Amino acid sequence: MAWSFGLAVASAAAVACSALVGVEDVRLGRPADGGAAESGKRPQSPGNDGAAPGEASVQLALGYLHTCARKGDGKVSCWGDNGAGQLGDGIPFDGGARAPALVPQGVPGIDDAVKLASGVSHSCVVRRSGTVSCWGINTSGQLGRASVPRSSSPVDVVGITTAVDIACGTSFTCALLMGGTVSCWGANSSGQLGDGTKVERATAAPVSQLTDVTSLAAAESHACAIVIGGAVKCWGRNTDGQLGNGTTVDSLVPTALGTLSGVAQIVAASHFTCARLISGQLNCWGTNADGQLGTGTSSIAPNPTPAITKVSDAIAVSVGYTHACAVRRTGDVACWGAAGSGQVGSGQVPADASVPSPAAVLGVTGALDVSTGGDHSCAMTGTGAVLCWGNNVFGQLGDGTTKGAYAAVPVMTFP
């Protein structure tokens, strides 16, 4: 994952999706499928990707101040901040302020999405055809087009036709292609495109020395991949040890984590990274100033090698700007790290507080997946409900208000 938008662009430069970041892990895939990493298979055509029994029917991708969701029918809805067009509403920019959306609204023209990811202020989907479409900010070419500074409508990424998954960093994007190779585009000041250079580009090009990839994660200025067999390789910025290779030296090409194997899921945030092993054990590395490594303590010193967290039964994990969350086998969700905006969901704490040990999120049961943004988090349940908590100044919790929540609140229109 990776994130920031509008007036948050300056601070967003310090983020990364789950995974989302988003942030971006932005987190890719769903816990029930285990990913190709657990089956040892190369990624195949994205196909229909309809939810199987026991899988989440919704995939979430959280940016720094916005949220997007892909439903099983291939349609995508977004809500929250819209200053850079990251909601994909198709409304042209007229020079005036753009109002946020407090409830989910559809992204016109997207009805065939099979994968979804969000960066600081852009989002992308893999379509059934294997092409990729993106919308939002494009200051570094993260939309895969050099001609537009931003777009409120999805634009097709040039040269990508066989994508099976997508990961959005703060200002760059990477696609996992059929056959197990990866191509990236956008910002490259720390080598996060993995091509051996620091040259920014708006066109997709292969990551060097990387094959047999089964899963991806992108962050502020680094990225990681799982390769067949469950090993991990990372590249880009490494000032806090977020590459996990035992050093704090940046790498312009993928470098292996020799100490970790059997990895089922990888997620990356601004300055830290976490891996879920097939066993359910979580390992994290990088910065731990806010206790985001989940070891029970915090430290400003870099942590360049994987540390064992206090979660050993995870079926999914996601990392935000300075916090992380995991779904446990019980269906409960636990979060840790920076907590002052309610992003860990354990109840109100002081604005400067952190929670270095996993704490149960209030109001969530039966979760199948979790996703994290800048300082908000969301979970999907077996009933199709989406529950969110944390900062809500731009309506990114989707409950129709701008009131923050220290426990989970339901997103309107889901299910």
Buried (B, 14 or more C-beta within 10 A) or exposed (E): BBBBBBEBBEBBBBBBBBBBBBBBBBBBBBBBBBBBBBEEEBBEBBEEBEBEEEBBBBBBBBBBBBBBBBBBEBBBBBBBBBBBBBBBBBBEEEEEEBEBBBBBBBBBEBBBBBBBBBBBBBBBBBBBBBBBBBBBBBBBBBBBBEEEEBBBBBBBBBBBEBBBBBBBBBBBBBBBBBEBBBBBBBBBBBBBBBBBBBEBBBBBBBBBEBBBBBBBBBBBBBBBBBBBEBBBBBBBBBBBBBBBBBBBEBBBBBBBBEEBEBBBBBBBBBBBBBBBBBEBBBBBBBBBBBBBBBBEEBEEEBBBBBBBBBBEBBBBBBBBBBBBBBBBEEBBBBBBBBBBBBBBBBEEBEEEEBBBBBBBBBBBBBBBBBBBBBBBBBBBBBEBBBBBBBBBBBBBBBBBBBEBBBBBBBBBBBE
